[in-house]
Amino acid sequence: MDLQLIETVEEFEKITEKDDTFFLLKHSIACPISAEAKVQFENYASESKTPTYILHVQEARPLSNEIAEKYGVKHESPQALLFQKNKIVWNASHWDVTKKALLDVDKQYM
């Protein structure tokens, strides 16, 4: 699947209503570690049927903060989050965001 960029709380709320399960990557456009995580996330997305979304933390700070507050997961970037039934059931950050980790989680929760 292709990555879809989301920027607003309203867009995110529509996704939580539409998709029972999906991955979201919080991506810092200024960080080399985040750039590598994005590559790993894109590689995962190209092989998966699970919907995948990305937000750029510098451009979507209100959304990033809202997710951290609403779901009680400390903000980090890069950070991959697996949502299932409007709850975060898995998350990883920094070098732990790998294609293999995402595929393993996909198998576990799908």
MOPAC internal coordinates of N, CA, C and O (Angstrom, degrees):
PM7 1SCF
backbone

  N    0.0000 0     0.00 0     0.00 0    0    0    0
  C    1.4490 1     0.00 0     0.00 0    1    0    0
  C    1.5233 1   109.46 1     0.00 0    2    1    0
  O    1.2310 1   121.23 1   -23.85 1    3    2    1
  N    1.2871 1   115.25 1   156.15 1    3    2    1
  C    1.4565 1   120.28 1   176.50 1    5    3    2
  C    1.5206 1   110.70 1   -84.08 1    6    5    3
  O    1.2310 1   121.54 1   -29.58 1    7    6    5
  N    1.3123 1   114.65 1   150.42 1    7    6    5
  C    1.4606 1   120.31 1   173.56 1    9    7    6
  C    1.5197 1   108.84 1   -77.34 1   10    9    7
  O    1.2310 1   121.03 1   -44.28 1   11   10    9
  N    1.3077 1   115.63 1   135.72 1   11   10    9
  C    1.4586 1   119.71 1   175.87 1   13   11   10
  C    1.5140 1   108.42 1  -111.95 1   14   13   11
  O    1.2310 1   120.76 1   -51.60 1   15   14   13
  N    1.3172 1   116.15 1   128.40 1   15   14   13
  C    1.4559 1   121.81 1   178.69 1   17   15   14
  C    1.5234 1   108.95 1   -78.29 1   18   17   15
  O    1.2310 1   120.38 1   -48.90 1   19   18   17
  N    1.3302 1   116.89 1   131.10 1   19   18   17
  C    1.4547 1   121.20 1   173.89 1   21   19   18
  C    1.5213 1   108.69 1  -122.35 1   22   21   19
  O    1.2310 1   121.02 1   -33.38 1   23   22   21
  N    1.3383 1   115.66 1   146.62 1   23   22   21
  C    1.4523 1   119.32 1  -173.92 1   25   23   22
  C    1.5227 1   114.11 1  -130.63 1   26   25   23
  O    1.2310 1   119.80 1   162.70 1   27   26   25
  N    1.3352 1   117.99 1   -17.30 1   27   26   25
  C    1.4575 1   118.97 1  -173.26 1   29   27   26
  C    1.5306 1   111.47 1  -125.12 1   30   29   27
  O    1.2310 1   121.57 1   -21.84 1   31   30   29
  N    1.3146 1   114.60 1   158.16 1   31   30   29
  C    1.4618 1   120.84 1   175.96 1   33   31   30
  C    1.5316 1   109.34 1   -60.31 1   34   33   31
  O    1.2310 1   120.46 1   141.35 1   35   34   33
  N    1.3273 1   116.73 1   -38.65 1   35   34   33
  C    1.4704 1   120.67 1  -179.87 1   37   35   34
  C    1.5254 1   111.51 1   -62.62 1   38   37   35
  O    1.2310 1   120.29 1   137.20 1   39   38   37
  N    1.3240 1   117.06 1   -42.80 1   39   38   37
  C    1.4699 1   119.93 1   177.16 1   41   39   38
  C    1.5247 1   110.46 1   -61.69 1   42   41   39
  O    1.2310 1   120.68 1   136.52 1   43   42   41
  N    1.3302 1   116.31 1   -43.48 1   43   42   41
  C    1.4607 1   120.61 1  -179.78 1   45   43   42
  C    1.5258 1   110.90 1   -62.57 1   46   45   43
  O    1.2310 1   120.15 1   136.74 1   47   46   45
  N    1.3295 1   117.32 1   -43.26 1   47   46   45
  C    1.4626 1   120.51 1   179.93 1   49   47   46
  C    1.5297 1   111.59 1   -61.71 1   50   49   47
  O    1.2310 1   120.24 1   142.53 1   51   50   49
  N    1.3253 1   117.14 1   -37.47 1   51   50   49
  C    1.4742 1   120.37 1   176.57 1   53   51   50
  C    1.5223 1   110.72 1   -63.61 1   54   53   51
  O    1.2310 1   120.75 1   141.36 1   55   54   53
  N    1.3221 1   116.18 1   -38.64 1   55   54   53
  C    1.4667 1   120.58 1   179.16 1   57   55   54
  C    1.5228 1   110.28 1   -65.35 1   58   57   55
  O    1.2310 1   120.11 1   136.79 1   59   58   57
  N    1.3355 1   117.40 1   -43.21 1   59   58   57
  C    1.4715 1   119.50 1  -179.25 1   61   59   58
  C    1.5260 1   111.33 1   -65.68 1   62   61   59
  O    1.2310 1   120.23 1   153.29 1   63   62   61
  N    1.3282 1   117.17 1   -26.71 1   63   62   61
  C    1.4691 1   120.77 1   176.37 1   65   63   62
  C    1.5266 1   111.27 1   -77.90 1   66   65   63
  O    1.2310 1   120.68 1   145.15 1   67   66   65
  N    1.3347 1   116.30 1   -34.85 1   67   66   65
  C    1.4669 1   122.08 1  -174.27 1   69   67   66
  C    1.5312 1   112.73 1   -85.03 1   70   69   67
  O    1.2310 1   120.42 1   136.03 1   71   70   69
  N    1.3293 1   116.80 1   -43.97 1   71   70   69
  C    1.4664 1   122.00 1  -173.05 1   73   71   70
  C    1.5251 1   110.78 1  -107.01 1   74   73   71
  O    1.2310 1   120.76 1   -59.09 1   75   74   73
  N    1.3141 1   116.15 1   120.91 1   75   74   73
  C    1.4644 1   120.80 1   177.31 1   77   75   74
  C    1.5302 1   110.90 1   -67.69 1   78   77   75
  O    1.2310 1   120.77 1   142.13 1   79   78   77
  N    1.3348 1   116.13 1   -37.87 1   79   78   77
  C    1.4592 1   122.42 1  -178.20 1   81   79   78
  C    1.5257 1   108.53 1  -134.57 1   82   81   79
  O    1.2310 1   120.90 1   -46.47 1   83   82   81
  N    1.3408 1   115.89 1   133.53 1   83   82   81
  C    1.4667 1   119.59 1   177.01 1   85   83   82
  C    1.5275 1   109.80 1  -162.00 1   86   85   83
  O    1.2310 1   121.40 1   -20.17 1   87   86   85
  N    1.3231 1   114.92 1   159.83 1   87   86   85
  C    1.4648 1   122.76 1   174.69 1   89   87   86
  C    1.5188 1   109.26 1  -104.42 1   90   89   87
  O    1.2310 1   121.28 1   -36.16 1   91   90   89
  N    1.3231 1   115.15 1   143.84 1   91   90   89
  C    1.4569 1   121.89 1   173.98 1   93   91   90
  C    1.5214 1   107.95 1  -129.73 1   94   93   91
  O    1.2310 1   121.10 1   -45.30 1   95   94   93
  N    1.3250 1   115.50 1   134.70 1   95   94   93
  C    1.4648 1   120.79 1   174.45 1   97   95   94
  C    1.5209 1   108.62 1  -111.05 1   98   97   95
  O    1.2310 1   120.94 1   -58.33 1   99   98   97
  N    1.3319 1   115.80 1   121.67 1   99   98   97
  C    1.4596 1   121.07 1   169.66 1  101   99   98
  C    1.5231 1   105.80 1   -86.75 1  102  101   99
  O    1.2310 1   121.12 1   -62.76 1  103  102  101
  N    1.3239 1   115.46 1   117.24 1  103  102  101
  C    1.4678 1   121.37 1  -171.26 1  105  103  102
  C    1.5257 1   110.68 1  -121.25 1  106  105  103
  O    1.2310 1   121.02 1   -50.32 1  107  106  105
  N    1.3223 1   115.66 1   129.68 1  107  106  105
  C    1.4617 1   121.14 1   173.32 1  109  107  106
  C    1.5220 1   108.47 1   -93.50 1  110  109  107
  O    1.2310 1   120.82 1   -59.54 1  111  110  109
  N    1.3323 1   116.05 1   120.46 1  111  110  109
  C    1.4698 1   119.42 1  -177.74 1  113  111  110
  C    1.5298 1   112.58 1   -74.28 1  114  113  111
  O    1.2310 1   120.18 1   175.70 1  115  114  113
  N    1.3370 1   117.26 1    -4.30 1  115  114  113
  C    1.4677 1   121.09 1  -178.13 1  117  115  114
  C    1.5268 1   113.60 1  -108.44 1  118  117  115
  O    1.2310 1   119.91 1  -177.10 1  119  118  117
  N    1.3278 1   117.78 1     2.90 1  119  118  117
  C    1.4678 1   120.59 1  -170.80 1  121  119  118
  C    1.5294 1   111.57 1  -115.62 1  122  121  119
  O    1.2310 1   119.46 1   -52.96 1  123  122  121
  N    1.3357 1   118.64 1   127.04 1  123  122  121
  C    1.4649 1   120.25 1   178.67 1  125  123  122
  C    1.5340 1   113.55 1   -65.72 1  126  125  123
  O    1.2310 1   119.82 1   147.61 1  127  126  125
  N    1.3269 1   117.94 1   -32.39 1  127  126  125
  C    1.4699 1   119.93 1   176.60 1  129  127  126
  C    1.5246 1   108.97 1   -65.28 1  130  129  127
  O    1.2310 1   120.82 1   138.72 1  131  130  129
  N    1.3191 1   116.04 1   -41.28 1  131  130  129
  C    1.4546 1   120.59 1   178.50 1  133  131  130
  C    1.5295 1   111.11 1   -65.66 1  134  133  131
  O    1.2310 1   120.29 1   143.67 1  135  134  133
  N    1.3179 1   117.06 1   -36.33 1  135  134  133
  C    1.4646 1   120.44 1   177.72 1  137  135  134
  C    1.5266 1   110.52 1   -60.57 1  138  137  135
  O    1.2310 1   120.41 1   138.57 1  139  138  137
  N    1.3228 1   116.82 1   -41.43 1  139  138  137
  C    1.4753 1   120.31 1   178.25 1  141  139  138
  C    1.5228 1   110.36 1   -67.92 1  142  141  139
  O    1.2310 1   120.00 1   138.64 1  143  142  141
  N    1.3179 1   117.61 1   -41.36 1  143  142  141
  C    1.4663 1   120.26 1   177.61 1  145  143  142
  C    1.5198 1   110.74 1   -60.74 1  146  145  143
  O    1.2310 1   120.39 1   141.95 1  147  146  145
  N    1.3229 1   116.86 1   -38.05 1  147  146  145
  C    1.4718 1   121.03 1   178.66 1  149  147  146
  C    1.5286 1   110.62 1   -63.34 1  150  149  147
  O    1.2310 1   120.25 1   138.29 1  151  150  149
  N    1.3140 1   117.14 1   -41.71 1  151  150  149
  C    1.4717 1   120.79 1   176.57 1  153  151  150
  C    1.5287 1   109.86 1   -60.61 1  154  153  151
  O    1.2310 1   120.47 1   133.86 1  155  154  153
  N    1.3180 1   116.70 1   -46.14 1  155  154  153
  C    1.4692 1   120.99 1   178.94 1  157  155  154
  C    1.5311 1   110.51 1   -60.93 1  158  157  155
  O    1.2310 1   120.52 1   137.10 1  159  158  157
  N    1.3301 1   116.61 1   -42.90 1  159  158  157
  C    1.4651 1   122.71 1  -179.60 1  161  159  158
  C    1.5309 1   110.43 1   -64.83 1  162  161  159
  O    1.2310 1   120.53 1   137.32 1  163  162  161
  N    1.3259 1   116.60 1   -42.68 1  163  162  161
  C    1.4774 1   121.23 1   178.14 1  165  163  162
  C    1.5279 1   110.58 1   -63.66 1  166  165  163
  O    1.2310 1   120.45 1   138.45 1  167  166  165
  N    1.3330 1   116.74 1   -41.55 1  167  166  165
  C    1.4664 1   120.10 1   178.26 1  169  167  166
  C    1.5233 1   110.84 1   -63.36 1  170  169  167
  O    1.2310 1   120.57 1   138.64 1  171  170  169
  N    1.3201 1   116.52 1   -41.36 1  171  170  169
  C    1.4664 1   120.40 1   175.34 1  173  171  170
  C    1.5314 1   110.06 1   -61.26 1  174  173  171
  O    1.2310 1   120.65 1   130.95 1  175  174  173
  N    1.3237 1   116.35 1   -49.05 1  175  174  173
  C    1.4722 1   121.37 1  -176.27 1  177  175  174
  C    1.5266 1   111.95 1   -59.20 1  178  177  175
  O    1.2310 1   120.39 1   146.73 1  179  178  177
  N    1.3314 1   116.86 1   -33.27 1  179  178  177
  C    1.4686 1   120.16 1  -178.42 1  181  179  178
  C    1.5289 1   112.14 1   -68.42 1  182  181  179
  O    1.2310 1   120.29 1   161.38 1  183  182  181
  N    1.3366 1   117.04 1   -18.62 1  183  182  181
  C    1.4703 1   121.28 1  -178.60 1  185  183  182
  C    1.5243 1   113.60 1  -108.04 1  186  185  183
  O    1.2310 1   120.18 1   171.07 1  187  186  185
  N    1.3178 1   117.26 1    -8.93 1  187  186  185
  C    1.4636 1   120.88 1  -171.15 1  189  187  186
  C    1.5243 1   112.13 1  -106.96 1  190  189  187
  O    1.2310 1   121.47 1   -26.48 1  191  190  189
  N    1.3069 1   114.80 1   153.52 1  191  190  189
  C    1.4632 1   121.04 1   172.62 1  193  191  190
  C    1.5340 1   111.39 1   -95.35 1  194  193  191
  O    1.2310 1   120.25 1   172.59 1  195  194  193
  N    1.3202 1   117.13 1    -7.41 1  195  194  193
  C    1.4557 1   121.74 1   178.33 1  197  195  194
  C    1.5331 1   109.08 1   -70.53 1  198  197  195
  O    1.2310 1   119.58 1   -49.57 1  199  198  197
  N    1.3323 1   118.41 1   130.43 1  199  198  197
  C    1.4643 1   119.86 1   177.46 1  201  199  198
  C    1.5282 1   111.26 1   -58.69 1  202  201  199
  O    1.2310 1   120.90 1   -39.72 1  203  202  201
  N    1.3205 1   115.89 1   140.28 1  203  202  201
  C    1.4579 1   121.57 1  -177.89 1  205  203  202
  C    1.5241 1   109.75 1  -130.55 1  206  205  203
  O    1.2310 1   121.46 1   -43.18 1  207  206  205
  N    1.3148 1   114.82 1   136.82 1  207  206  205
  C    1.4588 1   122.04 1  -178.17 1  209  207  206
  C    1.5184 1   109.13 1  -132.90 1  210  209  207
  O    1.2310 1   121.39 1   -22.84 1  211  210  209
  N    1.3149 1   114.94 1   157.16 1  211  210  209
  C    1.4634 1   120.78 1   179.46 1  213  211  210
  C    1.5264 1   108.78 1  -137.41 1  214  213  211
  O    1.2310 1   121.03 1   -35.93 1  215  214  213
  N    1.3093 1   115.63 1   144.07 1  215  214  213
  C    1.4627 1   119.40 1   170.19 1  217  215  214
  C    1.5156 1   107.59 1  -129.23 1  218  217  215
  O    1.2310 1   121.33 1   -37.73 1  219  218  217
  N    1.3282 1   115.06 1   142.27 1  219  218  217
  C    1.4598 1   121.49 1   175.74 1  221  219  218
  C    1.5227 1   106.69 1   -92.98 1  222  221  219
  O    1.2310 1   120.63 1   -65.43 1  223  222  221
  N    1.3232 1   116.41 1   114.57 1  223  222  221
  C    1.4596 1   120.00 1  -171.65 1  225  223  222
  C    1.5289 1   112.46 1   -60.06 1  226  225  223
  O    1.2310 1   119.72 1   147.05 1  227  226  225
  N    1.3209 1   118.14 1   -32.95 1  227  226  225
  C    1.4615 1   119.81 1  -179.51 1  229  227  226
  C    1.5299 1   111.44 1   -69.03 1  230  229  227
  O    1.2310 1   120.36 1   150.98 1  231  230  229
  N    1.3257 1   116.92 1   -29.02 1  231  230  229
  C    1.4584 1   121.08 1  -175.87 1  233  231  230
  C    1.5271 1   112.17 1  -100.55 1  234  233  231
  O    1.2310 1   119.86 1   168.43 1  235  234  233
  N    1.3146 1   117.87 1   -11.57 1  235  234  233
  C    1.4683 1   121.53 1  -176.47 1  237  235  234
  C    1.5314 1   110.11 1  -134.89 1  238  237  235
  O    1.2310 1   120.93 1  -136.52 1  239  238  237
  N    1.3106 1   115.82 1    43.48 1  239  238  237
  C    1.4672 1   120.59 1  -177.64 1  241  239  238
  C    1.5302 1   112.69 1   -57.18 1  242  241  239
  O    1.2310 1   118.79 1   136.22 1  243  242  241
  N    1.3460 1   119.91 1   -43.78 1  243  242  241
  C    1.4705 1   118.73 1   178.58 1  245  243  242
  C    1.5375 1   112.40 1   -59.10 1  246  245  243
  O    1.2310 1   120.12 1   139.69 1  247  246  245
  N    1.3139 1   117.38 1   -40.31 1  247  246  245
  C    1.4643 1   120.57 1   178.29 1  249  247  246
  C    1.5203 1   110.28 1   -66.86 1  250  249  247
  O    1.2310 1   120.14 1   134.29 1  251  250  249
  N    1.3026 1   117.34 1   -45.71 1  251  250  249
  C    1.4646 1   121.05 1   179.56 1  253  251  250
  C    1.5309 1   110.88 1   -58.53 1  254  253  251
  O    1.2310 1   120.68 1   135.20 1  255  254  253
  N    1.3201 1   116.31 1   -44.80 1  255  254  253
  C    1.4640 1   120.67 1   178.86 1  257  255  254
  C    1.5309 1   111.50 1   -65.84 1  258  257  255
  O    1.2310 1   120.32 1   139.11 1  259  258  257
  N    1.3212 1   116.99 1   -40.89 1  259  258  257
  C    1.4628 1   121.70 1   179.61 1  261  259  258
  C    1.5299 1   110.79 1   -60.05 1  262  261  259
  O    1.2310 1   120.33 1   136.77 1  263  262  261
  N    1.3237 1   116.97 1   -43.23 1  263  262  261
  C    1.4689 1   120.94 1   179.75 1  265  263  262
  C    1.5311 1   109.72 1   -64.05 1  266  265  263
  O    1.2310 1   120.26 1   134.23 1  267  266  265
  N    1.3219 1   117.10 1   -45.77 1  267  266  265
  C    1.4700 1   120.43 1   179.52 1  269  267  266
  C    1.5293 1   110.98 1   -59.52 1  270  269  267
  O    1.2310 1   120.56 1   135.06 1  271  270  269
  N    1.3225 1   116.54 1   -44.94 1  271  270  269
  C    1.4670 1   120.26 1  -178.71 1  273  271  270
  C    1.5197 1   112.41 1   -70.21 1  274  273  271
  O    1.2310 1   120.35 1   131.66 1  275  274  273
  N    1.3149 1   116.93 1   -48.34 1  275  274  273
  C    1.4670 1   121.50 1  -174.54 1  277  275  274
  C    1.5221 1   112.20 1   -65.21 1  278  277  275
  O    1.2310 1   120.58 1   141.00 1  279  278  277
  N    1.3437 1   116.49 1   -39.00 1  279  278  277
  C    1.4620 1   120.19 1  -174.23 1  281  279  278
  C    1.5229 1   113.36 1  -102.21 1  282  281  279
  O    1.2310 1   119.88 1   177.16 1  283  282  281
  N    1.3296 1   117.84 1    -2.84 1  283  282  281
  C    1.4569 1   121.29 1   175.26 1  285  283  282
  C    1.5166 1   114.62 1    67.49 1  286  285  283
  O    1.2310 1   120.69 1  -148.90 1  287  286  285
  N    1.3314 1   116.29 1    31.10 1  287  286  285
  C    1.4632 1   120.45 1   177.74 1  289  287  286
  C    1.5223 1   107.68 1  -113.99 1  290  289  287
  O    1.2310 1   120.60 1   -60.45 1  291  290  289
  N    1.3221 1   116.45 1   119.55 1  291  290  289
  C    1.4589 1   121.35 1  -178.81 1  293  291  290
  C    1.5259 1   110.25 1   -53.93 1  294  293  291
  O    1.2310 1   120.93 1   -47.06 1  295  294  293
  N    1.3188 1   115.82 1   132.94 1  295  294  293
  C    1.4678 1   120.31 1   179.12 1  297  295  294
  C    1.5167 1   110.75 1   -67.68 1  298  297  295
  O    1.2310 1   121.63 1   -46.90 1  299  298  297
  N    1.3150 1   114.49 1   133.10 1  299  298  297
  C    1.4627 1   122.23 1   170.01 1  301  299  298
  C    1.5206 1   106.10 1  -142.08 1  302  301  299
  O    1.2310 1   120.66 1   -20.34 1  303  302  301
  N    1.3061 1   116.34 1   159.66 1  303  302  301
  C    1.4629 1   118.62 1   171.24 1  305  303  302
  C    1.5209 1   108.06 1  -147.78 1  306  305  303
  O    1.2310 1   121.75 1   -47.33 1  307  306  305
  N    1.3112 1   114.26 1   132.67 1  307  306  305
  C    1.4627 1   126.56 1     0.71 1  309  307  306
  C    1.5295 1   110.78 1   -71.96 1  310  309  307
  O    1.2310 1   122.29 1   -25.48 1  311  310  309
  N    1.3186 1   113.21 1   154.52 1  311  310  309
  C    1.4638 1   119.57 1   178.32 1  313  311  310
  C    1.5263 1   108.72 1  -149.96 1  314  313  311
  O    1.2310 1   120.94 1   -55.90 1  315  314  313
  N    1.3232 1   115.80 1   124.10 1  315  314  313
  C    1.4661 1   121.37 1   175.43 1  317  315  314
  C    1.5267 1   108.09 1  -100.71 1  318  317  315
  O    1.2310 1   121.20 1   -45.82 1  319  318  317
  N    1.3239 1   115.32 1   134.18 1  319  318  317
  C    1.4639 1   121.70 1  -178.20 1  321  319  318
  C    1.5207 1   108.85 1  -127.32 1  322  321  319
  O    1.2310 1   120.56 1   -47.97 1  323  322  321
  N    1.3214 1   116.53 1   132.03 1  323  322  321
  C    1.4654 1   120.91 1   173.53 1  325  323  322
  C    1.5217 1   107.60 1  -103.95 1  326  325  323
  O    1.2310 1   121.25 1   -60.80 1  327  326  325
  N    1.3182 1   115.22 1   119.20 1  327  326  325
  C    1.4605 1   122.04 1   177.17 1  329  327  326
  C    1.5147 1   108.94 1  -100.14 1  330  329  327
  O    1.2310 1   121.10 1   -42.94 1  331  330  329
  N    1.3207 1   115.50 1   137.06 1  331  330  329
  C    1.4606 1   121.46 1   175.32 1  333  331  330
  C    1.5272 1   107.01 1  -143.48 1  334  333  331
  O    1.2310 1   121.38 1   -57.46 1  335  334  333
  N    1.3223 1   114.96 1   122.54 1  335  334  333
  C    1.4756 1   121.30 1  -178.33 1  337  335  334
  C    1.5335 1   110.90 1    51.53 1  338  337  335
  O    1.2310 1   121.68 1  -133.94 1  339  338  337
  N    1.3420 1   114.39 1    46.06 1  339  338  337
  C    1.4629 1   123.22 1   176.17 1  341  339  338
  C    1.5322 1   113.65 1    61.20 1  342  341  339
  O    1.2310 1   120.75 1  -149.24 1  343  342  341
  N    1.3363 1   116.18 1    30.76 1  343  342  341
  C    1.4660 1   122.22 1   173.14 1  345  343  342
  C    1.5274 1   107.52 1  -133.54 1  346  345  343
  O    1.2310 1   120.67 1   -30.69 1  347  346  345
  N    1.3195 1   116.32 1   149.31 1  347  346  345
  C    1.4640 1   119.98 1   173.13 1  349  347  346
  C    1.5191 1   107.02 1   -85.19 1  350  349  347
  O    1.2310 1   120.71 1   -61.86 1  351  350  349
  N    1.3313 1   116.25 1   118.14 1  351  350  349
  C    1.4625 1   120.73 1  -178.19 1  353  351  350
  C    1.5289 1   112.12 1  -104.22 1  354  353  351
  O    1.2310 1   120.53 1   170.32 1  355  354  353
  N    1.3262 1   116.59 1    -9.68 1  355  354  353
  C    1.4708 1   120.68 1   179.14 1  357  355  354
  C    1.5153 1   107.54 1  -161.47 1  358  357  355
  O    1.2310 1   120.98 1   -34.56 1  359  358  357
  N    1.3253 1   115.72 1   145.44 1  359  358  357
  C    1.4691 1   119.66 1   171.86 1  361  359  358
  C    1.5152 1   109.44 1  -152.85 1  362  361  359
  O    1.2310 1   121.43 1   -25.64 1  363  362  361
  N    1.3102 1   114.88 1   154.36 1  363  362  361
  C    1.4629 1   122.13 1   177.34 1  365  363  362
  C    1.5213 1   107.54 1  -147.78 1  366  365  363
  O    1.2310 1   121.26 1   -24.11 1  367  366  365
  N    1.3260 1   115.20 1   155.89 1  367  366  365
  C    1.4615 1   118.21 1   179.05 1  369  367  366
  C    1.5222 1   110.73 1  -138.43 1  370  369  367
  O    1.2310 1   122.25 1   -13.57 1  371  370  369
  N    1.2922 1   113.29 1   166.43 1  371  370  369
  C    1.4521 1   124.43 1   176.88 1  373  371  370
  C    1.5408 1   111.74 1    51.97 1  374  373  371
  O    1.2310 1   120.10 1    52.17 1  375  374  373
  N    1.3287 1   117.41 1  -127.83 1  375  374  373
  C    1.4678 1   120.46 1  -174.43 1  377  375  374
  C    1.5289 1   112.80 1   -70.69 1  378  377  375
  O    1.2310 1   119.71 1   170.04 1  379  378  377
  N    1.3388 1   118.15 1    -9.96 1  379  378  377
  C    1.4668 1   120.93 1   178.12 1  381  379  378
  C    1.5385 1   112.65 1   -79.13 1  382  381  379
  O    1.2310 1   120.19 1   171.98 1  383  382  381
  N    1.3313 1   117.24 1    -8.02 1  383  382  381
  C    1.4702 1   120.75 1   176.72 1  385  383  382
  C    1.5305 1   107.08 1   -85.84 1  386  385  383
  O    1.2310 1   121.13 1   -86.40 1  387  386  385
  N    1.3396 1   115.45 1    93.60 1  387  386  385
  C    1.4617 1   121.21 1   179.95 1  389  387  386
  C    1.5248 1   109.53 1  -127.22 1  390  389  387
  O    1.2310 1   121.24 1   -22.71 1  391  390  389
  N    1.3071 1   115.23 1   157.29 1  391  390  389
  C    1.4633 1   120.05 1   177.19 1  393  391  390
  C    1.5277 1   110.07 1   -57.18 1  394  393  391
  O    1.2310 1   120.36 1   136.46 1  395  394  393
  N    1.3235 1   116.92 1   -43.54 1  395  394  393
  C    1.4609 1   120.52 1  -179.18 1  397  395  394
  C    1.5263 1   111.36 1   -61.49 1  398  397  395
  O    1.2310 1   120.42 1   134.10 1  399  398  397
  N    1.3367 1   116.81 1   -45.90 1  399  398  397
  C    1.4694 1   120.17 1   179.77 1  401  399  398
  C    1.5271 1   110.62 1   -61.19 1  402  401  399
  O    1.2310 1   120.43 1   137.56 1  403  402  401
  N    1.3272 1   116.79 1   -42.44 1  403  402  401
  C    1.4590 1   120.99 1  -179.79 1  405  403  402
  C    1.5290 1   111.22 1   -65.51 1  406  405  403
  O    1.2310 1   120.54 1   138.12 1  407  406  405
  N    1.3261 1   116.57 1   -41.88 1  407  406  405
  C    1.4761 1   120.19 1   177.52 1  409  407  406
  C    1.5190 1   111.12 1   -64.38 1  410  409  407
  O    1.2310 1   120.63 1   138.58 1  411  410  409
  N    1.3376 1   116.40 1   -41.42 1  411  410  409
  C    1.4731 1   120.21 1   178.63 1  413  411  410
  C    1.5332 1   110.94 1   -61.56 1  414  413  411
  O    1.2310 1   120.56 1   135.93 1  415  414  413
  N    1.3071 1   116.54 1   -44.07 1  415  414  413
  C    1.4676 1   121.36 1   179.47 1  417  415  414
  C    1.5291 1   110.11 1   -66.39 1  418  417  415
  O    1.2310 1   121.00 1   139.76 1  419  418  417
  N    1.3153 1   115.70 1   -40.24 1  419  418  417
  C    1.4627 1   120.83 1   177.82 1  421  419  418
  C    1.5337 1   110.59 1   -56.40 1  422  421  419
  O    1.2310 1   120.98 1   134.59 1  423  422  421
  N    1.3291 1   115.73 1   -45.41 1  423  422  421
  C    1.4787 1   120.15 1   178.73 1  425  423  422
  C    1.5252 1   111.30 1   -64.85 1  426  425  423
  O    1.2310 1   120.56 1   141.35 1  427  426  425
  N    1.3113 1   116.53 1   -38.65 1  427  426  425
  C    1.4611 1   121.62 1  -177.41 1  429  427  426
  C    1.5263 1   112.11 1   -67.65 1  430  429  427
  O    1.2310 1   119.84 1   140.79 1  431  430  429
  N    1.3185 1   117.91 1   -39.21 1  431  430  429
  C    1.4650 1   120.93 1  -172.41 1  433  431  430
  C    1.5215 1   114.22 1  -102.20 1  434  433  431
  O    1.2310 1   119.67 1   171.92 1  435  434  433
  N    1.3221 1   118.24 1    -8.08 1  435  434  433
  C    1.4705 1   118.52 1  -176.30 1  437  435  434
  C    1.5141 1   110.99 1  -100.48 1  438  437  435
  O    1.2310 1   120.10 1   180.00 1  439  438  437

